[in-house]
Amino acid sequence: MSDEVYQRLSDVLNTLPNGFPKTEQGLELKLLKKVFTLDEADLFCDLRLTWETAEQISQRTGRPLAGLEERLKQMGEHGQIQGVALGPSMIFRMLPWIFGIYEMQNRRMDREMAGLTYTYMPHYMKQYNAHKPQGFQVIPVERDLPSRQEAMPYKQISRIIENSKSFVVFDCICKKEKGLIDHPCKHPLEVCMAFAPIPGAFDNSTLGRAISKEEALKILAKCEEDGLVHITDNVQTGHFYLCNCCGCCCGVLGNINRLGLDAAQVVNSQYYAVIDPDLCAACGTCAEERCQVRAIEERESFYEVLPQRCIGCGLCVSTCPSQAIALVQKGPQDFEAPPMDQQAWFDKRGQARGVDFSRFK
């Protein structure tokens, strides 16, 4: 009976637009058993991607209301679902595996889970990268944007932060995972952030450390200084997280490196970098210290950017001592604007994957 419940949960997660592919080794079921109890797995399958109160869930599913909100709150604390307080009430919704459940396992991640996740991730990302729209977009360093071109608001992390009212910072789950399997990262660990449009949303959060807007901006600047790439949801509105990623640990950027994939297959980006060979001093700073996706190669007397691998993060631009590098905006034939919001993304990705997730809307 227990395996049937976990198999049902696996099927539900794989029916969601983000997917949750099966493996011959049953890695996905082993992961679910680490994250969910049997009762939690069963309750998750009755939730939706849209927000509901405990009362609404009870009325829709026939589950007893007594104790339901407490169970849902505990699942939120465990990072299995998302729960938000709205005054005296709370609303809840299910999460996909990525971005969602996996990233919320920071406090529960141990060596066994890290090993399972590391082994499962290539299977997951193979499916994830096979369809568009991409799940993630790169937001470039703003000071490196072309001066005569104004980036859309969803391409400016400062605008996203200014439009938010609550902030939390937490450890990068990818770096933590790699550290637990004896591959520690040289970059800072507490670098990923989440946002909310209402005040006090993270005051009692188990996700991480609640911070102010000013602290969020300082962390942002420090991440740029350390050469970390800003990655968030591939949508135009409703951003709720920002990852600051390295190519050695990140499950997203790491796929570009390990599998040699074109950047556009993995992330959405509005820009790419170009090096002027006449100005390039061939110092190698861009390739050796700043680029997280190996998109810059040495030539006889200069360095050159490989456009198909460049993610347009801008990290190489400001540290070039000879000012030989610039970001260039992609043409309309090479860049597709992100879906308007998360629901639009779900709809487009679900259609691309050919899955009917209507019962979870």
N, C-alpha and C positions, 0 to 999 in steps of 0.2 A: 504493500500500500504506500509506503514512504517513497519508494522510487517512482511510483505513478504520480505523486504530487510534485516531486522535483522535475519530472519529465514534462508535466503540464506547465510548470513555471518556465522551463526552458523553451517550450513551444510558444508561450505567450511572449517572452522576450524576443524570440526570433520572428514573431509576427509583427512586432513593432518596427517602424521604418528603419531604425538603427541596426537591427539584426542581432543575432546571437547564435552563430553557426554551430552545428554539431561536429564532433570529432570522433574518429574511430576509437580513441582511448577514453572517451567519455569525460574529457577534461572539464567540459562545461557543467556537468552534473556534480563533479567533485567541488568545483568552485561554489556552486549554489548551496551545497551542503555546508560549506565553510561559512557562508554569509547568512543563510536563513535557517531558522528552525522550521520544523514541519508545519506548525501553525502559521508562522509568518509567510511561508511560501504559499500556503493555501489562501491567506487573506490577500496577498499581493495580487493574485490572479483575478480578484474581484474588483480591483481598482481601475481607474482610467487615467489617461494622460491629461485630462482637464481637472481643474480644482473642484473639490467637493467637501462639504462638512461631513462629520461622522453621521449626523442625522440623515443627510441625503444618501450616503452610502448604505445605511441601514434600510431606508425605505426602498432603495433600488434593488438591493440584493436579498432582503429578507433576513439579514444577520441581526441578532439581538443588539439593541443600542447600548445596553448596560456594559460598561467596560470597553466599548469599542474605541472611543476617543483615546483612552489611555494606551491601548495596544497600538494604535496608529502613531501616537506621539513617541512611543518607544521605538517603533520601526524608523521614525524620522531621525531619532537620536543615533540609531545604528547605521544610518546612511542607506537604508533600503528603499525609502520613499522620501518625498519632500513634504515637509509640513511648515506652514507659516501661520503665525498668530495675527488675526485681524481684530484688534480690540479684545473683547472677551471670548471670541470664537476662534477656532482653528480650521484651516482648510488643508486638504491633502491631495496628493496625486502620485501616481506611479512614476518611476524613473526608468529610462532605458539603461542598458549595461554601460555604454559610453555615449556621450558624456553623461554620467549619472552615478549609478551604483558603485562602479569601480573607483571613481575619484573620491567617493565619500567613505571609503574604507580605511582612511588614514589611521585612526586610532585602533583599528582591529587587525590591521595588516601584520602578519607574522611571517616567519621564514617559510612555512609550508604554503601559505596563501601566495607569497611572493613567487615561489617556485612554480606553482600552478599557473599563476597569471602570466609569468614570463614565457612559459611553454605554450599557453593558449593564445597569447596576443598575435603571433603571426597568422594563425587561422582566422582570428577575428578581423584583423586589418586587411587580409586578402579580400574578404567579402566587403568590408567597409569601403575600401578604395575602388571597388568595381563599379560603383554607381555614383551618379551626381543627383543633386548638388552635393559638393563636398561638405563634410561635417564641420570643418573648421576654416577660419580665415586668419590670415596674418595681418596684424595692424602695424604699419611701419613706424619707426622713430619719427616723431613729428618734425623735429628741427631739420631733418634731412629731406623733407618733401620738397618737390620742385616749387620754387618761389612764385611762379606764375600760374600754378595750378592749385585750385582749392580741392582738397580731398572731401569726399562725401562724409557727413557726420559719423556714419558707422565705421569709417576708416580713421577716426581720431579718438584715441583712448581718452584724451582729456575731456572730450565731450561726453563720453560714456560715464566717466567718473563724475563730472559736474551734474549730470542728470540723475545721479543716485543719491540716496540719503543714508544708507547704512553700508558698512564695509567690514569684511572679515578677511584675515590673512591666515593661510594654513600651509603645512608642509606639502611640497610637490610629491604626489603619490608615486610618480615614475621614479624619482630620485630615491625615495624611501624604499621602493621595491628593489631597485638595483643594489642599494646598500645592504639589504637583508640577504641578498644572494652573493655577497662578497665582491661587489663592484661599486664601491662608493664613488660619488660624484665630487668633483673639485669645486663645483658651483654651490652657492648658498641653497639651503633646503627650504626655508620658510619664505616662499616667493609667490605662491598662487593666491588669488583673491576672488571673492564673490561679492556681489553688490545686490542691493534691494532698493526699490523706489519708496519705501516707507521707513521712518525713523525707528531705531531700536530693534530692528529685525534680528540682529545677531547678538543681542545683549546676553542671552543665556544659551548661546550656541555651543554644541559639542563639536562642531566642525573645525573651529580654530579660534583665533584670538580676535575679538572685536577691536577695530581701529577707527581712527577718524579719517576724514577726507584728506587732511594734510599728511597723515602717515601713509595713506595709500599712494599719494603722489611721490613721497620720498622713496617708497619701495619701488615704484615704477622707475624713477631715475636711477636707483642703485642697480636694478636689473639691466637697464640699458648699459650702464657702465661696465657691468660684469659680462656683457655680451649675450644676454638671454633674449629670446624671440617672444614677442607678444602674440598670443594666440587666443581667439575666442570663438563663439558661435558664428557660423556662416549665415547670419541674418542681418537685416538692416535695423531692426528695433528689438527691444526686450532683452538685451544682453545681461546676463546675470553672473558671468564669471570671466576671469582673465588668467590664463596660464602663462608663465614665463619659462620658456623651454630651452633645453640644450639638445644638441644632436646626439649626444652619447646615451641619454636616458629616455628621452621623450618617445612615447609610442607612436606619435604622429611623425615627427621629424626623423626619427630613427628608421622609419620605413623608406624614406627617400635615400638614406645612407646605405642601409643593409641591402635593399632590393634594387637600388639604382633607378628608382621611379622618377618620372618627370614630376616636377613640383605641382603642376596644375592637376595632376591625378590625385594628389593627396590634400592640398590646401588651396583655397581661393586667395588670390593676391592681385592687387590692382597695379603693382609696380614690378620692375626688375632693375637691377643695377647695371651700369655700363662703366667700363674703365677706359679713359683716354690713354692710348699707348704712348702718346708723345709726352704726357705729363707724368706717367707712372715711373716711379723710382725703383721699382722691382724690389721693394723692401720685404714683401711677403706678409705684412701685418694683416691684411684683409683675409688672406687664405689661411694663415696659420693661427690667428688669434680671434678673428671675428666671425667668420662664416661657419654656421652650424650645420650646413648641408653639403659641404664640399662642392660648392658651385663655382669656385674660382680656381683656375689652373695656371701654372707658370708656363710662360713661353720663353723665347730666347732672351729677350731683354725687357719684358714687361709681363704683367698678369692679365688674364682675360676671364670675364664672367661667362659661364655657360647659361644662356637665357632659359633653357628648358628646365634647369635645375634650380635656378634662383627663385627664392620665395619673396623677394621684395621687402625684406625686413628693415633695410637701411643701416644695419649695424656696422657695415664696412665703410660707410660714407664719412661719418664724422671723425673717424680715427685715421683716415688716410693722411699722412704727413705732407703729401704733395698735392692734396685736393684734386686727385685725378678721377675720383669716383662720383657718380651722380645717379639718383633714382630717376627712372623714366616711366611715365605712365603708359600702360598698355593700351592698345587700340581696341575699339569695340569688338573686333573679331577675335581677340585673345582674352577678353575678360567678360564674365557674365555676372551681372549684379546679383547679390544674394537675395534669397526669398525675403519677403517683407518681415515676417516674424516666425516664431518657432512652429506655429501651426501650419503656416504655408510651407515651411521646410519639411515637416512631417508628410504633408500631402504630396509634395513633389518627389520626395525620396520613396515613399510608399508606392507611388505609381511606377517609379523607375525599377523598384525591386519586384513589383507585381504582387504585393501583399495586401490583403484586405484587413486593415486594422480598425474598421469602422466601429466595432463593438467596444473599443477602448477610447473613443473620442469623447 
